[in-house]
């Protein structure tokens, strides 16, 4: 299994908290630091 990393900044779950989501049928992660930018574009 590959290490979970933020799809925006690339930090791993060892460094920050990650939130999992699905997009176009694939699982991905975003960290709590990138989440506001992810939501508001």
Phi, psi and omega in degrees: 000134182282156180289137179287131179223150176296131181289346180263305186256345177084003178289147184268172178288352172283337184261321185218167174282137181243148176243128182272144174214166176243139178215126181053040176080005181241143176280140178212173182227151172225140181275163183295337179284326180270348185304314179301318179293322179298318182285315187267358175075000000 
